[in-house]
Amino acid sequence: MPIYNFSAGPARLPKEVMEKAQSEFCNYQNSGSGILELSHRGKYFAPVMERAEQNVRELMNISDDYAVCFVQGGASMQFAMVPMNLLNGGTADYVDTGVWSAKAAKEAKLFGNVNLAASSKESKYDHIPAQAEWKLTPGAAYMHITSNNTVAGSQYRVLPKAPAGVPLIADMSSDIMSRVFDVNDFGLIYAGAQKNLGPSGVALVIIRRDLLERTSDRVPTMLKYSTYSENASMFNTPPTFAVYMLALVTDHFKTMGGIAEIEKLNDAKAAKLYGYLDSTDFFRTPVAKADRSHMNVVFRTPSDELDAKFVKEATAAGLTDLKGHRLVGGCRASIYNAMPMAGVDALIDFMKEFVRLNG
Ligand SMILES: *Cc1c(COP(=O)(O)O)cnc(C)c1O
């Protein structure tokens, strides 16, 4: 029986990638050493780091105006690094669309003024506030959004643009490389790798080079973006295994035909799953239709008891990790790039049978 793991993160990785990593684990390219045992500056690992950056640039069509960096500490450390490097006592606009964006805003308050430009917290983050209602600060240091809300299950289906001169910053942890967009619309993009790009242990940061100059000399070396951009993310020992896995995952994305092809598949998976959920009264989906995430599909059965039964029986049927986030309960199916259509089909078949027996 195939297992389909719907975890929100760390999440399923492409099977081909897992097998490739297994084959190279103990003896990387006949070096006699495993990938974990090789010097980060040696002849085997250095090209891996270069390939990871090159793949990211190619897949996302990133120009030389941007630095591509690999940073430890996850997306949560970016919540602090962004304001530490770019706020300088000014005011930043944050759009609050879920628990992660709230956490990002909370960290920013440690370094300057935060203006909550809009929030959907009052309605349990069931939608993305319309851009026309955002209360933006003239001359803000930057504007911060969370492109996909992993816990609430909402997503900017159309990414916003910031006012002229204001850098747009996005936490794309749970939808990076899931769809095509123009990096040039952003000042900085960050993403923890463990949703769509690889294992935990590394965050990808893409930053417009002119912003690197904003950072005060008083910011610690390891928390400065320029330390990463000036040293090809090798000022100190990088998370070699996580970067190696990210290189393999992005190699795989290229063989899938790049992000445009992956996006088509992601749209088709989401359309099928929401299509089924909409076709029955048994399941409820809390998020406004226009703002539904194509990555994290959040739903509920008629009761908490049935939610628990659904998750338990699905697990026994090989469909694992469908429990909703501990803060919101219910159920959640994360269908990142590595989830094949067959996984979505298996989930829908299971749902139909569950409704037949419990509806
Ligand atoms: C998972 C997640 C985070 C937290 O990532 P860590 O790498 O665990 O710090 C932040 N933002 C979003 C949108 C996420 O999905």
Ligand as a Chemical Component Dictionary entry (heavy atoms), coordinates in Angstrom:
data_LIG
# 
_chem_comp.id                   LIG 
_chem_comp.type                 NON-POLYMER 
_chem_comp.pdbx_formal_charge   0 
_chem_comp.three_letter_code    LIG 
# 
loop_
_chem_comp_atom.comp_id 
_chem_comp_atom.atom_id 
_chem_comp_atom.alt_atom_id 
_chem_comp_atom.type_symbol 
_chem_comp_atom.charge 
_chem_comp_atom.model_Cartn_x 
_chem_comp_atom.model_Cartn_y 
_chem_comp_atom.model_Cartn_z 
_chem_comp_atom.pdbx_ordinal 
LIG C1 C1 C 0 6.287  26.712 8.820  1  
LIG C2 C2 C 0 6.198  28.167 8.642  2  
LIG C3 C3 C 0 6.995  29.055 9.379  3  
LIG C4 C4 C 0 7.953  28.590 10.447 4  
LIG O1 O1 O 0 9.038  27.973 9.875  5  
LIG P1 P1 P 0 10.291 27.500 10.769 6  
LIG O2 O2 O 0 11.293 27.155 9.700  7  
LIG O3 O3 O 0 9.832  26.351 11.585 8  
LIG O4 O4 O 0 10.732 28.634 11.594 9  
LIG C5 C5 C 0 6.878  30.395 9.110  10 
LIG N1 N1 N 0 6.023  30.862 8.196  11 
LIG C6 C6 C 0 5.235  30.045 7.478  12 
LIG C7 C7 C 0 4.290  30.613 6.460  13 
LIG C8 C8 C 0 5.297  28.668 7.678  14 
LIG O5 O5 O 0 4.507  27.848 6.972  15 
# 
loop_
_chem_comp_bond.comp_id 
_chem_comp_bond.atom_id_1 
_chem_comp_bond.atom_id_2 
_chem_comp_bond.value_order 
_chem_comp_bond.pdbx_ordinal 
LIG C1 C2 SING 1  
LIG C2 C3 SING 2  
LIG C2 C8 DOUB 3  
LIG C3 C4 SING 4  
LIG C3 C5 DOUB 5  
LIG C4 O1 SING 6  
LIG O1 P1 SING 7  
LIG P1 O2 DOUB 8  
LIG P1 O3 SING 9  
LIG P1 O4 SING 10 
LIG C5 N1 SING 11 
LIG N1 C6 DOUB 12 
LIG C6 C7 SING 13 
LIG C6 C8 SING 14 
LIG C8 O5 SING 15 
# 
